[in-house]
Amino acid sequence: MNILALKHFDFDDTMALEEWASRNGHLLQIADPSAGLAETWLEATDLLVILGGPMSAYYDAKLDWLVEEKRFVTRAIEQDVRILGICLGAQLLAELLGGSVHRHEVKEIGWHRINRTTDRHPWFDALPEEFHSFQWHGDTYVLPEGARRLAESDACGQQAFAWGDRILALQFHLETTPACIEQMLTRWTSELVPAPYIQDATRIRSEMSRSAASFRMLHSILDRIAAS
């Protein structure tokens, strides 16, 4: 399987994706959307992974390259490419599929509990009914018409959705490594203000061991995508 991953900031760590691709004999290409995306790449792409980023999905007027990325993802949807969107990637998919993205009432930062809904999708079905995942977001999305809402948290009712058989969107970060989290805590420390759903750096670091379970859940999703 040929995988194309769109990476939106320099210290994002794709180790969990790289490890899974290497172990299973898949080819992984990592691209920076701000450097340009060639539409011809989609001809050889079996899975498009749209990763997270500190920008918002509605920054079209601020970021010319984001408009181009949306066109690229729209082409992938039209060509029936399998797609996994994470955080910003999930929000982009929500918008492009007919929903919308907006600032949420609260920010959600740290290791938060996720609960699955009663709706189901085969790519998501290996995950437990309740689990913890790393979060760092201040935006949320309106569910596109026809999408299946798959998960929620106390802070945010939109944590995952599926659209059709070949698109899965996750608001939470199963892929984030401890090294990447350390960079976030250092570079974005101003966001760690006292608030109901924002954990402090000490607590976030104390729960870093959860990343191993997160990687296993991510890999179970990728296993199911590869088999579909």
C-alpha positions in Angstrom: 0.0 0.0 0.0 1.2 3.5 -0.9 0.6 6.0 1.9 0.8 9.8 1.6 0.9 11.7 4.9 0.4 15.5 5.0 2.4 17.0 7.8 1.6 20.6 8.9 4.4 21.6 11.4 8.1 20.8 11.6 8.3 19.0 14.9 5.3 16.7 14.3 6.6 13.2 14.9 5.4 10.6 12.3 7.3 7.7 14.1 4.1 5.7 14.8 3.1 5.8 11.1 6.6 5.1 9.9 6.9 2.1 12.3 3.6 0.6 11.1 4.4 1.1 7.4 7.9 -0.4 7.7 6.7 -3.4 9.7 3.9 -4.2 7.2 5.9 -3.5 4.0 4.0 -0.3 3.0 5.5 2.7 1.3 5.1 6.0 3.2 5.6 9.5 1.7 5.5 12.5 4.0 4.7 15.9 2.4 4.5 19.4 3.6 1.3 21.0 2.1 2.8 24.5 2.4 5.5 23.4 -0.1 2.9 22.3 -2.7 1.0 19.2 -3.5 1.1 17.5 -6.9 -2.3 16.2 -7.9 -0.6 13.4 -9.8 0.5 11.9 -6.5 -3.1 10.7 -5.9 -2.8 8.3 -8.8 -0.4 6.2 -6.7 -1.9 6.9 -3.3 -3.9 4.1 -1.6 -4.2 5.9 1.7 -4.1 9.6 2.4 -3.4 10.6 6.1 -4.1 14.2 6.9 -2.3 15.1 10.2 -2.8 17.8 12.7 -1.5 21.3 12.9 -1.7 24.6 15.0 -3.6 26.4 12.2 -7.4 26.4 11.9 -9.3 24.8 9.0 -10.9 28.2 8.3 -7.6 30.1 7.8 -8.2 30.3 4.0 -7.6 34.1 3.9 -4.4 33.7 5.9 -2.8 30.7 4.3 -2.9 30.3 0.5 -1.5 26.8 0.7 -4.4 25.7 2.8 -6.8 26.5 0.0 -4.7 24.4 -2.3 -4.6 21.6 0.3 -8.4 21.6 0.4 -8.5 21.3 -3.4 -6.1 18.3 -3.1 -8.2 16.6 -0.4 -11.4 17.2 -2.4 -9.8 15.4 -5.4 -8.9 12.5 -3.1 -12.5 12.3 -1.9 -13.7 12.4 -5.5 -11.3 9.7 -6.5 -12.4 7.4 -3.7 -9.0 7.3 -2.0 -9.0 5.9 1.5 -8.5 8.8 3.9 -7.6 9.1 7.6 -7.9 12.6 9.1 -6.5 13.5 12.5 -7.3 16.7 14.4 -6.9 19.5 11.7 -7.3 16.7 9.2 -10.6 15.7 10.7 -11.8 19.3 10.6 -10.8 19.7 7.0 -12.7 16.6 6.1 -15.8 17.8 8.0 -15.8 21.0 6.1 -15.1 19.5 2.7 -17.9 16.9 3.2 -20.5 19.6 3.9 -20.1 20.3 7.6 -18.3 23.3 9.1 -15.5 24.1 11.6 -15.6 26.7 14.3 -14.0 27.7 17.6 -15.1 25.5 20.4 -16.4 26.8 23.7 -13.4 25.2 25.5 -10.0 24.0 24.7 -9.1 20.4 25.3 -5.5 19.7 26.1 -4.0 16.6 27.7 -4.9 13.0 28.1 -8.7 12.8 28.1 -11.2 10.0 28.2 -12.9 9.1 24.9 -16.2 7.2 24.7 -17.5 5.4 21.7 -21.1 6.0 20.6 -23.5 3.3 19.5 -22.7 3.9 15.9 -20.1 1.7 14.2 -17.6 1.6 11.4 -15.3 -1.3 10.6 -12.1 0.8 10.7 -12.9 1.9 14.2 -14.3 -1.3 15.6 -11.1 -2.6 17.1 -11.0 0.3 19.7 -12.4 -0.2 23.2 -15.6 1.3 24.2 -13.7 3.7 26.5 -10.1 4.8 26.2 -7.7 7.8 26.8 -6.0 9.7 24.1 -3.9 12.9 23.8 -5.8 16.0 22.8 -4.7 19.5 21.8 -7.4 21.5 20.1 -9.6 24.6 20.4 -11.7 24.1 17.4 -14.5 21.6 16.7 -16.7 20.7 13.7 -20.3 20.3 12.7 -20.9 16.8 11.6 -21.4 16.5 7.8 -24.8 15.2 6.7 -24.8 11.4 6.3 -21.7 10.9 8.6 -21.6 8.5 11.5 -20.6 10.0 14.8 -18.3 7.5 16.4 -16.9 9.0 19.6 -17.3 11.8 22.1 -15.6 13.2 25.2 -16.8 15.2 28.2 -15.4 18.4 26.6 -16.4 17.8 23.0 -19.2 15.8 21.5 -17.4 15.5 18.1 -14.4 13.2 18.6 -14.6 10.9 15.5 -16.7 10.3 12.5 -16.9 8.1 9.4 -18.2 9.1 6.0 -19.0 6.2 3.7 -16.8 3.2 3.7 -13.4 4.9 3.0 -13.1 8.0 5.2 -12.4 8.1 9.0 -11.8 11.3 11.0 -10.3 11.5 14.5 -10.3 14.7 16.6 -7.8 13.1 19.0 -4.2 12.2 18.6 -3.3 8.5 18.8 -0.1 9.2 16.8 1.5 11.8 19.0 4.8 10.7 20.5 6.2 11.7 23.9 9.0 13.6 22.0 6.4 15.6 20.1 4.4 16.3 23.2 7.5 17.6 24.9 8.0 20.1 22.1 4.3 21.2 22.3 4.7 21.8 26.1 7.8 23.9 25.4 6.7 25.9 22.4 3.0 26.3 23.2 3.3 26.7 27.0 1.1 29.8 26.9 -1.9 27.7 26.1 -1.6 25.7 29.4 -3.9 28.1 31.4 -6.1 26.9 34.3 -9.3 25.6 32.7 -11.6 22.6 33.1 -10.2 20.6 30.2 -6.6 21.8 30.1 -4.2 19.7 32.0 -0.9 21.2 33.3 2.5 20.1 32.0 3.2 18.0 35.1 0.0 15.9 34.7 0.5 15.5 30.9 4.1 14.3 31.5 2.9 11.9 34.2 0.6 10.1 31.7 3.0 9.8 28.8 3.0 6.0 29.2 -0.5 6.1 27.6 1.2 6.7 24.2 2.1 3.0 23.9 -1.6 2.0 24.0 -2.4 4.9 21.6 0.0 3.5 19.1 -1.5 0.1 19.3 -5.0 1.6 18.7 -3.7 3.6 15.8 -2.1 0.5 14.3 -5.3 -1.5 14.7 -7.1 1.2 12.7 -4.4 1.1 10.0 -4.5 -2.7 9.9 -8.2 -2.5 9.2 -7.8 0.2 6.5 -5.1 -1.9 4.8 -7.4 -4.9 4.8 -10.4 -3.0 3.4 
